[in-house]
Each structure stands twice: as structure tokens, then as C-alpha cells.
Amino acid sequence: MPKVRLYTSFTLLITLLSLLNSCSGNKFLEGRFTPDPNLQNNPTPTITPEVGSTPNTNTLPPEIPQYPTAKLLSVEPNSTENIGKTRWVTPDPINQIGEFYQQQFQGNNWQIITPFSSIDGNNTLVASKDGLQTTITLEGNSSETQFTIDYQREGGTISYSPNPSPTITPNQLPTQESVSFSDIAQVSDPLRRHIQDLGTLGVLTPQNGNLFSPNTAITRREFARWLVRANNTFYQNDPGKQIRLGETTSQSAFQDVNVSDPDFPYIQGLAEAGIIPSRLTGDNNALLFRPTAVLTREVLVSWKVPFDLRKGLPTATIENVKDTWGFQDVSKVDPKALRSLYADYQNGDLANIRRVFGYTTLFQPKKAVTRAEAASTLWYFGYQGEGINAEEVLQAKNQTQPTQ
């Protein structure tokens, strides 16, 4: 028996050695052990996001959950884990993505500032946790859902290329081109007319090509830009009512908006005019501007009403606002916004709230403002009958243009 076992072992050893020696001629083994030339040429393959996996180009903070079947489309240039914007796409329906994020945030101790709502068609969720504010905006159709995740951590800053936009000199806006938007047919009047007029004046900026994306939430930086452009366009012949654009030689009013930011002249101009709270107004709680955060209704009114009133805001209390507007949720309004709300009521039918939101007994102060709503506030500037609207500005502009 020992001889038989020895012979068998010797035979097996010879067979294995023969197989290894013939490896160079065996295509199956060669394919198993030879490095894939495609991997050598492409050491970093494209990865579709899955649960627990993240593409190298995705800067999304780890605290923010990723939707399982979402594919990363784009990342805003210079984004970091502290501030940035990413765009995703998935074949799943919009309500499914909304439910996923609503549950994820609720189950992980996030403070939901503005929830998704199918009742009033709000497709934007704003949540905050440990100084990280996140905004998710959904855009769905019959075949897919695209959504953006906009985030900023307290103290987060982002740098921009040296010349991200045309050079802006003090009190001089860059060239404004007329825009005719192709996606506002679904917007009801009067908001659609407001968007058309302001687009013709070159006040509004499209999101992509000639798309306005009326139902998408607007960011604080974008509204600051529109607000200054609209005011200075309406009062182009009245320097005393214009906002002086911030100069790049000035010290920034905010820690998260540096002089190379393309919207620095607008944001700095509003801060130096005292329209928005900052360190310049002595507000130590406003050291950050949060440019990529969504604009809320109470902030919208707080920034716009001073341009209508053109004088000090009246004293106001919760009782004043409740007795005038009749809002059921007035207790949720930031105390700093009460004076603007009260002054807006005194503007009668020309009040921003009436023009944009119509009749309502709920203000929903923390709700995100859409691009269409933001545009509508800028269609008219003035107080108690003394003012001007975009249609009148267009008429005056057409009268001064030479005939061809």
C-alpha cells in the first residue's frame, strides 16, 4: 500500500507541473491570471452609485444619505464636503425618492425645516443637523426623476476661478440680455406674465439654456442677484435708489462669500446697504450668508419690503401681524421678519404676499420659495401707489429705442 500511495502522489505532482508549464498556452488560465489590459488603460472606471458606494467625484458629506438607485450626473465645480451641489438621476418615481429622504432624515435626528408636501406641490426638502444644512429638490417626469442635493456646513467656504463672470464695476451691472423662457407655459397668470416681463428686461437668469425651471426652489445667492439687478434696472435713471455694487477691495461681510465669488458684488452691496443682516449691521449671528441654501418665505419678505418702503420699517409684534394678515402660524415667524410682514400688509393690493401667494391664512415662513414666486415679487417696486412695475419699465425702454 505505501508503494501505491507513493506512486499516486508522484503521478499527481507530475500532472500539476505539466499544467503549470503549459499555462502560457492555455487561454483559460491565462485569462484568469493575466491583468486585464482594459483596467491598465482605465485604472479608475466609472462607478454608478449604489448603497454604500460613492464615485470619486462625489463630494457629498457622509451624513447625507444616498438614494440606492441614483446615478450621479454632475457636481458643482469646486465643491467640497463642506459646501457644494450635486445632481442625480434615477428611474424611480418622484414620490418614492421623497418618501426615502423624508424617512431617512426623520430616523437620523435631522431637523426638517421644510418637508416635502404632495398637498401644495412642494418638491423641496430642507433639513439641518449639527451645522450641516441640506436642500433636496426633486424634478420628476414619466420616465425618470432628477434631483439636486445642495449642502453647506457652518464655516464652509468655496473658492471660485479668478474670472467666473464678467467684470463688474461699482454701480454698473454686466450686460443683461433679454431671455424668452420655453418652460413657463404651465405657470398660471399673473406669475407667468411677471416672468416674461422680467426675462425680457434681462433681470432673470435661466438655469440651463432658455429653461427657467419655475417650480424649482431658488437659492439665497440667486435671489440676491435678481433683487439688485431688478432694482437697478427699474431705477436706472435714479441713482439715489440704486444699490451700489460691492467692490472687490472691500472686506467681505460674510465668511462664506469671498471676493472671487461671482455674486460677491450683489451680496456685498446688499450687506453694505444694510438690507440684509451681517457683521456690518452688528449681527453676530449673521456671519455666514449661506449662498447655496434655499430662500425661505420670511427671508424673501425681509429682503424685498425695504425696497418698497424706502424708509425705516415700522414696529411690529406677533399680535400686529396676526390681527392684520390673520396668519395661523405667525408664531413660527422669525421675530426679525415681523416688521417687514407688517409693512407689506400696509401696501394693500400691491403687497408682495398678495401678489405672489394670493389669499392665504398660512404663511409657512420656513417654506422654500420657487423661482416663479421670487420673480413675481420683483415685478413691482413701490409703496401705497407710488411705484413702478416691469411692464412700465419695458414700455419706457421701447419708447427710447430708435426705430429700425
C-alpha positions as CSV (number, residue, x, y, z in Angstrom):
1,M,0.0,0.0,0.0
2,P,2.8,2.5,0.8
3,K,4.2,2.0,-2.7
4,V,0.9,2.5,-4.3
5,R,0.3,5.8,-2.4
6,L,3.8,7.0,-3.3
7,Y,3.2,6.2,-7.0
8,T,-0.1,8.0,-7.0
9,S,1.3,11.1,-5.3
10,F,4.2,11.2,-7.7
11,T,1.8,11.0,-10.6
12,L,-0.4,13.8,-9.4
13,L,2.7,16.0,-8.9
14,I,3.8,15.4,-12.4
15,T,0.4,16.3,-13.8
16,L,0.2,19.6,-11.9
17,L,3.7,20.6,-13.0
18,S,2.7,19.8,-16.6
19,L,-0.4,22.1,-16.3
20,L,1.6,24.9,-14.8
21,N,4.3,24.7,-17.5
22,S,1.6,24.8,-20.2
23,C,0.0,27.9,-18.7
24,S,1.3,30.1,-21.4
25,G,-0.6,28.1,-24.0
26,N,-3.8,27.7,-22.0
27,K,-6.0,30.7,-22.8
28,F,-8.4,30.0,-19.9
29,L,-5.7,30.1,-17.2
30,E,-4.0,33.0,-19.0
31,G,-7.3,34.9,-18.8
32,R,-7.6,34.2,-15.1
33,F,-4.1,35.3,-14.1
34,T,-3.1,37.9,-16.6
35,P,-4.0,41.6,-15.8
36,D,-6.9,42.9,-17.8
37,P,-5.4,45.4,-20.4
38,N,-8.6,47.5,-20.2
39,L,-8.0,48.0,-16.5
40,Q,-4.4,49.1,-17.2
41,N,-5.7,51.7,-19.7
42,N,-8.6,52.8,-17.4
43,P,-7.4,52.5,-13.8
44,T,-10.4,54.4,-12.5
45,P,-13.6,53.0,-14.0
46,T,-16.9,55.0,-13.8
47,I,-19.0,53.8,-10.9
48,T,-22.8,54.0,-10.7
49,P,-23.7,54.9,-7.1
50,E,-25.2,52.1,-5.1
51,V,-25.9,51.7,-1.4
52,G,-22.7,52.3,0.5
53,S,-20.7,53.3,-2.6
54,T,-19.6,56.7,-3.8
55,P,-18.0,57.9,-7.0
56,N,-14.6,59.6,-6.6
57,T,-16.1,62.8,-8.0
58,N,-18.9,62.9,-5.4
59,T,-18.2,65.3,-2.6
60,L,-21.4,64.6,-0.7
61,P,-20.9,64.6,3.1
62,P,-21.2,61.1,4.6
63,E,-24.0,62.3,6.9
64,I,-26.3,62.8,3.9
65,P,-27.9,59.5,2.8
66,Q,-27.7,58.5,-0.9
67,Y,-30.7,57.1,-2.7
68,P,-29.9,53.5,-3.7
69,T,-30.5,53.5,-7.4
70,A,-29.4,57.1,-8.1
71,K,-26.7,57.8,-10.6
72,L,-24.5,60.9,-10.2
73,L,-24.9,63.3,-13.1
74,S,-22.8,66.3,-12.0
75,V,-21.0,68.1,-9.2
76,E,-20.8,71.8,-9.0
77,P,-17.2,73.0,-9.6
78,N,-15.0,73.5,-6.5
79,S,-17.4,71.6,-4.3
80,T,-16.1,70.1,-1.1
81,E,-17.6,68.1,1.8
82,N,-18.3,71.5,3.5
83,I,-20.2,73.2,0.7
84,G,-21.4,72.2,-2.8
85,K,-24.1,70.9,-5.0
86,T,-24.6,67.5,-6.7
87,R,-27.2,66.4,-9.3
88,W,-28.6,62.8,-9.5
89,V,-31.0,60.8,-11.7
90,T,-33.0,57.6,-11.0
91,P,-35.7,55.7,-12.9
92,D,-37.8,55.6,-9.7
93,P,-40.9,57.9,-9.3
94,I,-40.6,61.2,-7.6
95,N,-42.9,60.2,-4.6
96,Q,-40.6,57.3,-3.8
97,I,-37.5,59.4,-3.6
98,G,-39.4,61.9,-1.4
99,E,-40.5,59.3,1.0
100,F,-37.0,57.8,1.2
101,Y,-35.4,61.1,2.2
102,Q,-38.2,62.1,4.5
103,Q,-37.8,58.8,6.4
104,Q,-34.0,58.9,6.4
105,F,-33.9,62.4,7.9
106,Q,-36.6,61.7,10.4
107,G,-34.9,58.5,11.6
108,N,-31.4,60.0,11.9
109,N,-32.2,63.0,14.1
110,W,-32.2,65.7,11.4
111,Q,-34.3,68.8,12.0
112,I,-36.6,69.1,9.0
113,I,-37.1,72.8,8.3
114,T,-39.2,72.4,5.2
115,P,-40.7,69.0,4.4
116,F,-41.8,67.6,1.1
117,S,-45.6,68.1,0.6
118,S,-47.8,66.5,-2.0
119,I,-50.7,68.7,-0.9
120,D,-49.2,72.0,-2.0
121,G,-46.8,70.6,-4.5
122,N,-43.6,71.4,-2.6
123,N,-40.8,69.3,-4.1
124,T,-38.1,70.8,-1.9
125,L,-36.9,69.4,1.5
126,V,-34.7,71.5,3.7
127,A,-33.1,69.8,6.7
128,S,-30.3,70.5,9.2
129,K,-28.1,68.5,11.5
130,D,-25.0,69.5,13.5
131,G,-24.5,72.7,11.5
132,L,-25.0,71.0,8.1
133,Q,-27.9,72.3,6.1
134,T,-29.1,70.2,3.2
135,T,-31.6,71.0,0.5
136,I,-33.1,68.4,-1.8
137,T,-35.1,69.4,-4.8
138,L,-37.0,66.9,-6.9
139,E,-37.9,67.2,-10.6
140,G,-39.8,64.2,-12.0
141,N,-41.4,63.1,-15.3
142,S,-42.9,59.9,-16.6
143,S,-39.6,58.2,-17.2
144,E,-37.2,59.4,-14.5
145,T,-36.6,61.6,-11.5
146,Q,-33.7,64.1,-11.3
147,F,-32.9,65.7,-8.0
148,T,-30.2,68.1,-6.6
149,I,-28.6,67.9,-3.2
150,D,-27.4,71.3,-2.1
151,Y,-25.5,71.4,1.1
152,Q,-23.4,73.7,3.3
153,R,-21.7,73.2,6.6
154,E,-21.3,76.1,9.0
155,G,-18.0,77.7,8.3
156,G,-17.8,76.0,4.9
157,T,-16.3,78.2,2.1
158,I,-15.9,77.6,-1.6
159,S,-13.4,79.2,-3.9
160,Y,-14.1,80.3,-7.5
161,S,-11.9,80.7,-10.5
162,P,-10.4,84.2,-10.8
163,N,-12.8,85.4,-13.5
164,P,-16.0,83.3,-13.2
165,S,-18.2,86.1,-14.6
166,P,-17.9,89.4,-16.5
167,T,-16.0,92.1,-14.6
168,I,-18.5,94.3,-12.6
169,T,-17.5,97.8,-11.7
170,P,-19.2,99.7,-8.9
171,N,-22.8,100.7,-9.7
172,Q,-22.6,99.1,-13.2
173,L,-24.4,95.8,-14.0
174,P,-22.9,93.4,-16.5
175,T,-24.6,93.3,-19.9
176,Q,-28.2,92.0,-19.5
177,E,-29.6,90.0,-22.4
178,S,-33.3,89.5,-23.0
179,V,-34.4,85.9,-22.4
180,S,-37.5,84.2,-23.6
181,F,-38.2,81.1,-21.5
182,S,-39.6,77.9,-23.1
183,D,-40.9,76.2,-20.0
184,I,-43.3,78.7,-18.3
185,A,-46.5,77.7,-20.2
186,Q,-47.6,75.6,-17.1
187,V,-47.2,78.6,-14.8
188,S,-50.5,80.4,-14.2
189,D,-51.1,84.1,-14.5
190,P,-50.1,86.6,-13.2
191,L,-46.8,84.8,-12.4
192,R,-46.2,83.8,-16.0
193,R,-46.6,87.4,-17.2
194,H,-44.2,88.6,-14.4
195,I,-41.6,86.1,-15.5
196,Q,-41.9,87.1,-19.2
197,D,-41.6,90.8,-18.5
198,L,-38.5,90.3,-16.2
199,G,-37.0,87.9,-18.7
200,T,-37.3,90.5,-21.5
201,L,-35.6,93.1,-19.3
202,G,-32.7,90.7,-18.7
203,V,-33.2,90.6,-14.9
204,L,-33.7,86.9,-14.6
205,T,-31.1,84.2,-15.4
206,P,-32.0,80.8,-16.8
207,Q,-30.9,77.6,-15.3
208,N,-30.0,75.9,-18.5
209,G,-30.3,77.3,-22.0
210,N,-33.6,79.0,-22.1
211,L,-35.2,76.9,-19.3
212,F,-36.4,78.9,-16.3
213,S,-37.4,75.9,-14.1
214,P,-40.2,77.9,-12.4
215,N,-41.1,75.4,-9.8
216,T,-37.5,74.8,-8.6
217,A,-36.5,76.4,-5.3
218,I,-34.3,79.5,-5.6
219,T,-31.1,79.9,-3.6
220,R,-30.2,82.9,-1.5
221,R,-27.4,83.9,-3.8
222,E,-29.6,83.8,-6.9
223,F,-32.3,85.9,-5.3
224,A,-29.7,88.4,-4.1
225,R,-28.5,88.7,-7.7
226,W,-32.0,89.2,-9.1
227,L,-33.0,91.6,-6.4
228,V,-30.1,94.0,-7.2
229,R,-30.5,93.6,-10.9
230,A,-34.2,94.3,-10.8
231,N,-33.9,97.4,-8.5
232,N,-31.1,98.9,-10.5
233,T,-32.8,98.2,-13.8
234,F,-36.1,99.8,-12.7
235,Y,-34.3,102.8,-11.3
236,Q,-31.5,103.1,-13.8
237,N,-32.2,106.9,-14.2
238,D,-32.5,107.4,-10.4
239,P,-29.0,106.8,-8.8
240,G,-30.4,107.7,-5.4
241,K,-32.5,104.5,-5.4
242,Q,-29.8,102.2,-6.8
243,I,-27.7,99.6,-4.8
244,R,-24.0,100.3,-5.1
245,L,-22.3,97.0,-6.0
246,G,-19.7,95.8,-3.6
247,E,-16.1,96.4,-4.6
248,T,-13.5,93.6,-4.6
249,T,-11.3,95.8,-2.5
250,S,-13.8,95.6,0.4
251,Q,-13.6,93.2,3.2
252,S,-16.3,90.6,2.7
253,A,-19.3,91.0,5.0
254,F,-19.6,87.2,5.2
255,Q,-17.2,84.4,5.9
256,D,-18.6,82.2,3.2
257,V,-18.7,84.7,0.3
258,N,-15.2,85.8,-0.8
259,V,-14.3,88.5,-3.3
260,S,-13.8,86.0,-6.1
261,D,-17.4,84.7,-5.8
262,P,-19.3,85.7,-8.9
263,D,-22.2,87.1,-6.8
264,F,-20.0,88.9,-4.4
265,P,-20.8,92.4,-5.8
266,Y,-24.6,91.8,-5.3
267,I,-24.4,90.2,-1.9
268,Q,-21.8,92.6,-0.6
269,G,-23.8,95.5,-2.0
270,L,-26.9,94.4,-0.1
271,A,-24.9,94.0,3.1
272,E,-23.3,97.4,2.8
273,A,-26.7,99.0,2.2
274,G,-28.0,97.3,5.4
275,I,-30.7,95.4,3.6
276,I,-29.5,92.0,4.8
277,P,-28.1,91.3,8.3
278,S,-24.4,90.9,8.6
279,R,-21.4,91.8,10.7
280,L,-21.8,95.3,9.3
281,T,-25.2,95.7,10.9
282,G,-23.7,94.4,14.2
283,D,-25.5,91.0,13.9
284,N,-23.1,88.4,15.3
285,N,-25.5,85.6,14.3
286,A,-25.2,86.5,10.7
287,L,-21.5,85.8,10.0
288,L,-22.5,83.4,7.2
289,F,-24.6,84.2,4.2
290,R,-25.3,80.6,3.2
291,P,-25.4,81.3,-0.5
292,T,-26.5,77.9,-1.7
293,A,-29.2,77.5,0.9
294,V,-32.8,77.9,-0.4
295,L,-34.6,81.2,0.1
296,T,-37.5,80.9,2.6
297,R,-40.7,83.0,2.5
298,E,-39.8,85.0,5.6
299,V,-36.4,85.9,4.2
300,L,-38.0,86.8,0.8
301,V,-40.2,89.4,2.5
302,S,-37.4,90.6,4.8
303,W,-35.2,91.4,1.8
304,K,-37.8,92.8,-0.6
305,V,-40.1,95.0,1.6
306,P,-37.3,97.6,2.4
307,F,-37.0,98.2,-1.4
308,D,-40.7,99.0,-1.5
309,L,-40.9,101.2,1.7
310,R,-37.6,103.1,1.2
311,K,-37.7,104.1,4.8
312,G,-37.4,102.6,8.3
313,L,-39.6,99.6,9.0
314,P,-42.5,100.1,11.5
315,T,-42.5,98.4,14.9
316,A,-44.4,95.2,14.9
317,T,-45.4,92.4,17.2
318,I,-46.9,88.9,16.7
319,E,-50.3,90.4,17.6
320,N,-49.9,93.1,14.9
321,V,-49.2,90.6,12.2
322,K,-51.9,88.2,13.4
323,D,-54.5,90.9,13.5
324,T,-53.7,92.2,10.0
325,W,-52.7,89.1,7.9
326,G,-54.6,86.6,10.1
327,F,-51.9,84.0,9.7
328,Q,-52.5,81.0,11.9
329,D,-48.8,80.2,12.0
330,V,-47.4,83.7,12.8
331,S,-45.8,82.3,16.0
332,K,-43.3,80.4,13.7
333,V,-42.1,83.6,12.0
334,D,-38.6,84.8,12.9
335,P,-39.1,87.9,15.0
336,K,-36.8,89.8,12.7
337,A,-39.2,89.3,9.8
338,L,-42.3,90.6,11.7
339,R,-41.7,94.3,10.8
340,S,-41.4,93.5,7.1
341,L,-44.6,91.4,7.2
342,Y,-46.5,94.2,8.9
343,A,-45.2,96.8,6.5
344,D,-46.1,94.6,3.5
345,Y,-49.7,94.5,4.7
346,Q,-49.9,98.3,4.6
347,N,-49.1,98.1,0.9
348,G,-52.7,96.9,0.2
349,D,-53.3,95.1,-3.1
350,L,-49.7,95.7,-4.1
351,A,-48.3,93.7,-1.1
352,N,-45.8,91.1,-2.1
353,I,-47.6,88.4,-0.2
354,R,-50.9,89.1,-2.0
355,R,-49.2,89.3,-5.4
356,V,-47.2,86.1,-5.0
357,F,-49.2,83.8,-2.7
358,G,-52.8,85.2,-3.2
359,Y,-55.2,84.8,-0.3
360,T,-53.9,82.6,2.5
361,T,-54.2,82.2,6.2
362,L,-51.0,80.2,6.4
363,F,-47.7,82.0,5.7
364,Q,-45.4,78.9,6.1
365,P,-42.4,81.1,6.9
366,K,-39.8,78.3,6.5
367,K,-41.1,77.0,3.2
368,A,-38.8,77.3,0.2
369,V,-39.6,79.9,-2.4
370,T,-39.8,78.8,-6.0
371,R,-38.1,80.7,-8.9
372,A,-41.5,81.7,-10.2
373,E,-42.6,83.2,-6.8
374,A,-39.3,85.0,-6.4
375,A,-39.7,86.6,-9.9
376,S,-43.2,87.7,-9.1
377,T,-42.0,89.7,-6.0
378,L,-39.6,91.6,-8.3
379,W,-42.2,92.6,-10.9
380,Y,-43.2,95.6,-8.8
381,F,-41.3,98.1,-6.6
382,G,-43.2,100.7,-4.6
383,Y,-45.4,101.6,-1.6
384,Q,-49.0,102.6,-1.4
385,G,-49.5,103.5,-5.1
386,E,-46.1,105.2,-5.5
387,G,-44.1,102.7,-7.5
388,I,-43.2,101.1,-10.9
389,N,-43.7,97.7,-12.4
390,A,-41.8,95.7,-15.1
391,E,-44.4,96.4,-17.8
392,E,-43.9,100.1,-17.4
393,V,-40.2,99.8,-17.5
394,L,-40.4,97.8,-20.7
395,Q,-42.7,100.4,-22.3
396,A,-40.3,103.2,-21.4
397,K,-37.4,101.2,-22.8
398,N,-39.2,100.6,-26.1
399,Q,-40.1,104.3,-26.4
400,T,-36.5,105.3,-26.1
401,Q,-35.1,102.8,-28.5
402,P,-34.6,104.2,-32.0
403,T,-36.8,102.7,-34.7
404,Q,-35.1,100.5,-37.3
